[in-house]
Amino acid sequence: MHEIRAVQTEAPSVSGASARETRRCSVQVLEGFAAAEQGREVELPPASQRLLAFLALHAGGCSRARAAAELWPDAEESQAAAVLRSTLWRLRQAAPELVRSGSGGLALGDDVGVDIRALRNLARRLTRPETEVATDEMDPERLSGILLPGWYEEWVLVERESLHQLQLHALEGLAERLLYAGRPGPAADAALAAVRMDPLRESAHRVLARVHLEEGNASEALRTYADFKDLLWRELRIAPSDRFARLLGPLASGRPPRQAGRESSPQAGSSPQAGP
């Protein structure tokens, strides 16, 4: 099992807000769309917004053919290519520094900051137990944000679900790190953030129950299990996994502990596991 690390060094990456402060050009896709060039917000028509958002989600850029096909899937290939050329021309008139092109490919400008990239970077590091994460990065708020709410194109829905899953895994990973670092309060906050994001996700409830057990709060752990069990039955007519029940041991079955005065938590005296 890999050791989970937390270091007191400054983070190698910056949050979305910090990134916008250090870059004069930016594209925002979390909690809504916005674009800025040279420190001023740029008003763009819907087609230009969609093109910028699409490129913001493809850090390495993409071909013109792919962008046209994804953004205008119902149009003929030649028509989609023509619409892309028109959209690109209008975008360059409004904000020439936001997009670059070459050899048939498109990408955001090299100096354009994108809020989702900082979030993804942090989330991916949090899901790798062997990766060091700075203490000041261990904040659930840094993992929050819905991708382009109100946008329902297929490519947005796919990316939104991908980000959603990454955020959930990262929040659970963050809870594990905080628990390992002896910070059960913030660990519970991270686990609760995952529960709120997906109330039917068992692994999030398991991490929360583990936090309670590590604190010696058996009643809170049992209530977490019981509430989740009731919710799962109401919504899906299924029961929690045996893994969740084993975590709580006799508590989950309603039996008293075998030895009075002894902590019943299977995690007592051991470090948190790398996974939920």
N, C-alpha and C positions, 0 to 999 in steps of 0.2 A: 504494500500500500504506500502511495506517495505521501510524503509529508506536505501538509498544507501550510503555506508560508504567508506571513504578513510582515511587511517591513515598514520602517519609519522613514523611508526615503520619499522624495518628491516623485509624483507619478510621471512616467514617460509620456503619457498622452494627456490631453486636456479634455474637459467636458465641452459639450456643445456651446455653452455660453462663453467659455473661455476662448474657444476656437474662433467664435465670431468676433471677439475683441482683437485678436491678433491678425485676422484676415479682413481686408477691406472688401472682398467679394465673398458672397455666401449664398447658399441655397438651403432652405429649411424645409424638411418634409415631415417632421414630427409635430403632431398636434396642429396640422395645417400647413399650407404652402406659403412660402415667402422667398423673395430673391432680392439681393442687394448688390450694388456695384459701386465701388469707390465710396462706401459708407452711406449711400442713399438707397432707399427701397425703390425697386423697379416695378412699375405696374405693367403686367403682361397679359395678353389674351389667353384664353384657355388652352389653345393648341401649344403655345410657347411654354406655358406652365407644365403641361404634360411632358413635353420633350425634356425640359430641364429636370423634372422629377425623375423621369426614366433614366437619364444619364447620371443623376445623383445616386441611384441605386446600383449602378454598374461602374464601380470605381476604376476599372481598367478600360472603360470605353466599350464601344460596340460598333459593328458595321452599320452603314446606312440602311442596308437591306433589312437587317434585323430590327432596327428602330422603326422603320416604316411598317414592317409586318406586325410588330407588337402594338404599335400605337394606333394603327388604322387597319385592324384585322378584317373588316368587312369590305374593304376597297380592293379593286384589282391591283396587281403589283405595280403597274405603271402609274396608276392613279395615286396610290399610296406614296410612291417615290416623288411624284410631283407635289403632293401636299407637304411632304417633308421638306423639299427644297424651298417651298414658299414659307413654311413655318420658320425654317432656319434663317432665311433672309430677313424676315421681320424681327426675329430675335436678335440678330446681329445689329440691326438698326437701333433697337432699344437698348441693348446691353452687349456691346461687342466683345467684352472681356470674359463673358461667362462660358462660352463654348469655343472649342478649337476642333479643327477637322484636318484630315490628311490621309492619303492612301485609302480613301473609301471609308474611313472610320470617323466616329464622333466621340467626344469626351468633354467633360467640363474642363475649364481652364486650370492650369497648374496651381494657380493661387486662389482657387475657389474652395472655401471651407464648407463642409456638409455636416450637419448636426448628427445624422444617423451613423456616420462613420466612427465617431468617437464612442458612441454607445455600443456599437458592434464590437469595437476593439476591446473595450473593457469587459463586455459580456463574455467574449470568447476566452479572455484570460481567466475570468472567474470560473469558467467551466473546466479549466485544466488545473487540477490540484497542485501540480509541480511548479506552476508559474507564480512568481512573486507578484503581489499586488500591494500597492502603497496603502497605508492606513487611511489617508484622507480620500482614497477612492472607494472605501468600503461603506458606501452610502446607497441605500435602495433608491433614492430619488434620481441618482445618475442612470438608473436602468428603466426609468419610466418614459412613457410616450407612446401614442398610437400613430401608426404610419398613415398619413394622408386620410384622416377621417372624412367620410362623405364621398370618397372616390371609390367607384365600384368596377373599374375595368379589371379584366382578368389578371393582367400582370401586377396590378396593385394588390389584389386579393392574395395572390401567391406570395408576394413579398411581405405582406402584412402578417400572414400566418407564420412565415418563416421567422420574422422578427419576434412575434409573440412567443413562439417556442424557445427561441434563444433567450429572451428575457426571463421566461420561467426557469429554465435551467440555470441561468446566471444568478437569479435571486436565491434559488436553493443552494447553489454553490457558495454564495455570499453568506448565507445563514450558517453553513458548515464551517466556513473560515472563522466567522465571528464566535461561534461556539467553541471551536478549537482554541481561539485566542482568549477564552475566558470572559467573553462579553455577551452573556445570555440575553440581556435586554435588547441590544441592537440585532442580535440573531433572531429574536422573536419578531422584531419589526420586519426584517427581511422575509422571514417565513410567512408572516401575515400578508405582506405585499403580494407574494406568490399566490396565496389562498384567495385574496381579493381578485386577482387577475384571472384565476380559473378555479372557482369554488369546487368543481368536481375532480380536481387533480389530486389523487391520493398522495403522491410523493411530497407535495407541498404540506399537506396535513401531517404526514409522518415526520417531516423535519420539525414542524412546530411541536409535535408531541415529544420529540427527542429533546428539544430545548427545555420543555417543562420538566421532563424526567431528570435532566442534568442539574436542574435547580432544586430537585427534590420535591417538586410540586406534582405529586401523583394525581391529585384530584383534577388539576388543570389538564394533565395529559389524558386522563380518562374522559373528561368532558370533551376534549378535542376529538377523541375517537368516537364517542357516542353521537356528537353533533354531526360528524361526517357520515357515520353509519346511517343516521336518520335521513340526511339529505340524499345520500346515494340511493337509498331505498325509495324515497319519494320520487326522485327524478328518473331513475333508471331501473328500479326493481332488482338491484344487485347488492351484494354485500361487499365490504372491504376485503382486501386480500388477506390470506393467512399471514403474510409478512407483517402487516400492520398489527394483527392480533398477537403475533409472537413478540413484537416490540414491547407490548404492554404486559405480556405474560399473564399471570393470574388476574390482573386488573380487568382485562378485556372480557374474561369469562365470568366475572363477578365473584370468583373464589378469593378467599383471603390468602395473603402470602404464606408460604410454608413455614418460614421462620419469623416470628414476631421480632420487631425491632431492626430487621435487616432491610435495606433499601431494595425494592423490587425491580428497580430499573435495570435492564440488561446492559445499559451503558455506564452504570456506576463504576468508577475506577478505571475507565478506559477512555481513550481519545475518540472523538467523533470519526465516523467512517468517511472516506472520500466521497461516497455517493449517498443519496437519500435512502 
